[in-house]
Amino acid sequence: MPAGLAGHAGLRADGVRMLATLRGLDDCGADPRGGVTRLGFTPEEDAARDYLRRVAAECGLTSEIDQAGNLVIRRAHVSDRPALVMGSHLDTVPRGGTLDGTYGVIAALEVLRVLTEHQVPLAYEPVVVAFANEEGAHVPVPFWGSLAVAGRLPDPTGVVDRNGVPLSEALARAGGSIDAVDRAAWAPGSVAAYLEIHIEQGPVLEAAGVPIGVVDAIVGRTIVEFEVTGRQMHAGTTPMNQRWDALVVAARLVLAIEAVAKDDKLCAAGTVGILDALPGQTNVIPGLVRMSAEIRDGDMDRLRKAEAAILAEAQRLAGVHGVGIESRVTMRSEAVSTAEPLREAIRRAAGHLGLAYLPMYSGAGHDAQIVAAVAPIAVIFVPSVGGVSHAPEEYTAPEDLVTGANVLLHTALRV
């Protein structure tokens, strides 16, 4: 620990306070079927931001919404030093858990509160950010908020949510502006480092009995949206050899996407998470199917080859079965490595607290990999019980959540 901070070696997060703050978000999108449905750019995400703004004000911190809809929390009297940014996101997938993303924001807020209460003289100005629309479940631009701060957001003109409503309306409601999102970009040199703490979303730490993961690299991800156009016809009167069934062809494409990862091993994972057949009637042959393909790998060359293989197979299927298949790549995120000096700060923080740690690879995407374009990054993991995430059963033991916050705190002291 830097000599000037030696007197703060005994600092700890207030676990009771942090967990209470975390639980305060449970009602923002609580789903009566179980879990949380707090999609990006919905009133539920707005409510979560409003709640944290109230918490920040109560403890003497200031907050603002940038033009991209990101929530930024700072100390009342900020310096002009580069920022040490900590955070994650507040939005969830449909019927997700209460921790994915949200824990990272709340742990960062607790660290900022401790640093402020004890007037810790850090080299950098501590700042908390809750990035907007990381999941992309409602507005299909994942990592929207972090892409904006990195200055890498595609042209937002014409972006609509999955109901066809222009994003400009929801962004204005949140406090941003579709015409000024470029102003959310962080100025060069203004951010010294970015730290993100997250539940693992996998089973590795729990199986190893280790409380802390130090992430070496984050997976790359590509999302492709397909429209398969056949011919809508009567299901009872159309002979089987005179059909152009969009869903049958889409089913073959689903299996091909699985095979690219599972059998051909061109990438680490391939998933179809969206499959909508229209008109959706039992007695009508589907004439249109909208579907997604998401592929992941830690090697970008492999990921590009997998993408090319899927697109080629889609065109082959279109030709063989006489249907139309249109494809559109909606997102590509690069696989990135975390910064070794920041990983060393995490290892030293864990050692100071007497905690074992495990070097890890992240198979899930995180805002950190987008921020890596403009600042050094590091990611800390805490265990996920059963490896479950993106589901109502998502759970991490409270003591592990508090332990992670303490590692984040002592990492901040060492940056």
N, C-alpha and C positions, 0 to 999 in steps of 0.2 A: 504494500500500500504506500502511495506517496507520503513522504515524511509529514507534510502539512496536514494530512488527514488521519494520522495515527491516533489522534484523540477520539476518532469516530469509529474505531474498530468494533465497539460494542453495540453499534446501532442495529436495530431490528425493526422489521415491519410490525405494525399493530395488526395481528392476525384477526382478532375479533372484529375490528373496524373494517378491514378489507373484505372479509367474508360477508359482513352485513351489507356493505356497498354492492357487492356482487349479487346477493340475493334480492336487492332492491330492483334489479333489472328483470327479474323473473316474470313480472306481470306485463312487461313490454313485449307483447306478442305471444303470451301463453296460449297454447293450442288446446282446445277442449279434448282433442283426441290423444293428447300427450305431447310433450316436448314443447319447442318454441318455434313459431313461424314469424320471424322478424326479417322480412325480405328487404333488400336494399331499396331505398327511395320509396318506402311506403310509410304510412302514418305510424306504424309500429317502430320503425327505425328512427323516425322523428322523435317519438316519445322517449326512446332510449337516450338520444342526444340531449333532449331537454332535461331529463333526469340527471345526467352527469353534469350538465351546466349548473343545475341547482346545487349539487354536491360540491362542485368546485367553488361556487360563490360562498357557500357556508363555511368553507375552510380558508377563505381569503385568497383564493386563486382566481385568475381571470381566464375567460374562454371566448372563443370566437368561432364562427363557421366560415371557412374560406369559400372561394367562388366555385369550388368543385363539390362542396357539401361535406368536407372533412371537418371534424371537430378538433380544435387545437386548444390545449390548456397549458397555461404558463404561470410563473410566479408573478405577483403584482408588480414588483419592481425588477424588470428584466434588464440584463446587461446587453451590450452589443457584441458579446462573444459568440462564436459559432455555437450551434445548438447540439446537445446530446439528446436526440429524439428517441423516445420509447413509446411503444403502442402496438396496436393491431386493429381489429375491426369489430363492429357491433352487429352487423347483419348475419343472418343464419340462412341455411337451406330450409325448405319446407319441413316442418316437424323435426327440426334439428335439436341439438342439445343446448344446454345453458352456458357452456364453457368455451366452445370453439370460437376463437377470436376475442370474445368478451372478457375472458380471464386475462388475456394479455393487456387489454386496456385498463382493467381495474387494478391489476398488479402494478402497472406503470404509474397509475394515479396514486396508489399508496406509496410508492417510492418517492414520487414528487412531494407528497405531503410530509414524509419523514425528512427529506432533505430541506424542505422549507422550514419546518418546525425547529430543526436543529441548526439552521443557518449554515449549512455545510458549504465551504468555499470550493466548489468544483472548478476545474479548468474550463468547463463548457457550460452553457446555459441549459438546464434540464427542461425538456418540453415533452408533453404527452400528446399523441395524436390518435384519433379513432378514424381510420380510413373509411370512406363511404363505399358501399357496394363491392366488397371484396369477392363475395360468392358469385355475383352475377345471376342469381336465381330468378329475379323479376325483370331487371334491365340487363339484357345479355351482353354486357361489357364487363367481365370480371376484372378485378383490380382497378376499377374506375378511379378511386381516390388516389391510390399510389401512382398510377400512370400519370395522373394530373400533376402531382408534385414533382415527378421525375421529368416532366415536360415531354412525355411520350404518348399522350392521349390522342387516339385517332380523331379525325374531324368529328365533333359531336353533333354537327348539324343533321337533323333528321333522325337521331336516335330515338327509338320508341321502346316502351316496355312490352311485355309479352301479350298485353291486351291491345296493343296498337296505340297507346296514349303517348304523346310526345314527352320525352324526359324533361324538357324545359319546364313543364308545369310542376313536377315533383321536386326538381332541383330548386326552383324558386321558393317553393313551400319550405324546403329545408334551410334556406338562407343563402343559396348560391345563385349563379347566373350562367345559363348555357352560353351566353355571348361573351363571358369573361373568364371562362375556366382556365385560360392560359395564365391568368394572374395568380393561380394557385401554385405554379411551378416554383420550387425553391431556387433562390439565387445561387450561382456557383460559389462554393466556399462557405455557404451559410450553415451547413450541417456537417459537424465533425464526424458523427457516427450515428448509426441507428441500431437499437437493441429491441428484439422482439422475444417475449416469452410466450409459450404456447403449450397446450396439452399435446402429447405426442400424436394422438389419433391412431396409434398402432400398439402392438403388444410387446415391443422389444424391452423397454425399461422395466415393465412389470415382471416379465419372464426372468430378467436378469437380477431383479431385486435391487436395482440402482435408482436413486431418486432424481438424478439430474442427467439430462442428455445435452451434449455439446455438439451442435450441428455443424458438420463440415461442408455440406453442399445441399442445395435444394433442387428438386426435380424440375425439368422443363416440361411444358404442357402445350398441346395444340388442340383446339376445338374446331370441328368442322360441322356445319349445319347442312343437311341435305333436304331436298324436296324431290320426292319420287312421284311422277305424274303418269298414271295409267288411264283407264277409261271406266268411269262410273256406270255400272249396268245392273240390271235386275239379277239378284242372286239365284232365283229359281228358274228363270227361263233362258239363261245364257249357258250354253254348253261349256264344259270344262276346257275344251280345246279352242274355244273362241273368246278367251278372257285375257284382259291386260290388267291384272290385279296388282295394284300398287303395293299393297301390304305384303303379298307373297314375295315380291322382289325386294322390298325393304327387309323382310325377314332374312333373305339370303345375304343381304348386305350386313345385317347385324352379326350373323355368324362369321362373315368374312372379317369383320373388325375384331371379333374375338380371336380368330385364327391368326391374325397378324401378330398379336402379342403372345398367345398361348402356344401355338404350333410353330409358326415361322420364327418367333422370338426376335422380331425386328424392333420391338420396343418392350418396355417393362410392363405396361398395362394398357389395355384398350377397353373402353366402356361405352355403351349406348345408354344414356340416362333419360333421353326424351324420345318418345315414339307416339305420334298422334296420327291416327287414321281417320280420314274423312270420307263420307259424312258421318260415320259412326253409327250405322244402323245394321241390325242383324240380317236384314234382307236386301242389303245393297252391297255390291262389290266395291271395295274402296277405290276411289279414283285418285286420291291424293294422300300421301304420307309425308309428314314433316318429322325429321329425326336428327339426332346429334351423334357425333362420334368424338370421344375425348381420349387422346393417347398421351402417355407420359414416359419419359426416360431421362436419365441423367446425362446422356450423350446426345448432343444436338444433331450430329450426323445421322445417328440411328433414328432419331425422331423424324428427321426430314425424309429418310428412306421409308419409314413406316407410313407417313402421310402420303407420299407418292404412291405407295402400294395400294392404299385404301382408295385413293382417287381413281387409280387405274382400274381397280376391280369394279368400282361403281360404273364406270363407262362401259366396261365389258358386259356387266349385267344389263345395262340399258340396251345395248345392242342385241344381246341374245334374246331378251324378253320383249323387245319392242315397246319399251316405256321411255319416258324422259327422266333423267336424273340431273338435277342442278345442284352444285355444291358451292359453299362459301365458307372460307376460313374466317372465323370470327375472332379468334384470339391465338396468339403465339407468345408464350413466355419462355425466356431463355433459362436453361439450367445455369445456376451460378454457384460459386464457392463463397463461403463466408471468409471474413478477414482474420488471418492468423493472430495478429495482435489482440483482437477482440476475443477470439477463442481463448487465448492465454489469460486474458482478464477474467473470463468465466471460470477457467480451471483454477486460478488462484483464489477467486471468491469462494468456490466450492471447497477448496482445501482449507481456507481460513475458517469456514463453518463446519469443518469436519465431515464433509459429505463426499461420498463416492460419485464419480461421473463416468459417462460412457460416450466416446466419440460416435456420432450417428450420421446417417444420411436421411434426409427428409423426402418421403414419397409424396407428401402433400405440398401444394403450392402455398406461398405466403407473400404478404405485401413486401416483406424484406427483399425478395428476389427482384422486385421492380425497383425498389429504392436503391439497390446495388448499383444502378446506372449512375447515381449521383453522389453516393456516400458509402463508406465502408459499413458492412452489416455483420450482425451476429444474431444467432437464434438459440434460445435455451428451451429445452423440453422438460416437462414433468410427466409422470406416468399416467396413462389412460387405463382404467380398469377394464380388462378384457379386450383392450385394443379398440373399443367401440367409439365411433364418432359419427357425426351427421345422422344421428338417431336419438330418439328420446332417452335411451338408456345410457347415453354418454355420461361418464362419471370419473372424477378424480378425487381421492381422499382429501378432505380439508387440510390435513397436516401437510400433504404434498403441495397443495396450492400455496400455503404460507411459506414452506421451505423454498419454493421457487421464487417467491417474491423477495425473500432474503438474499438469494443468489443474485437476482437482478439488482437489488440495492447495492450489494458489495461489488458487483461488476461495474456499476456506475461510478462508484468511488475510485475504481482503478483505471478508468478510461483516461 
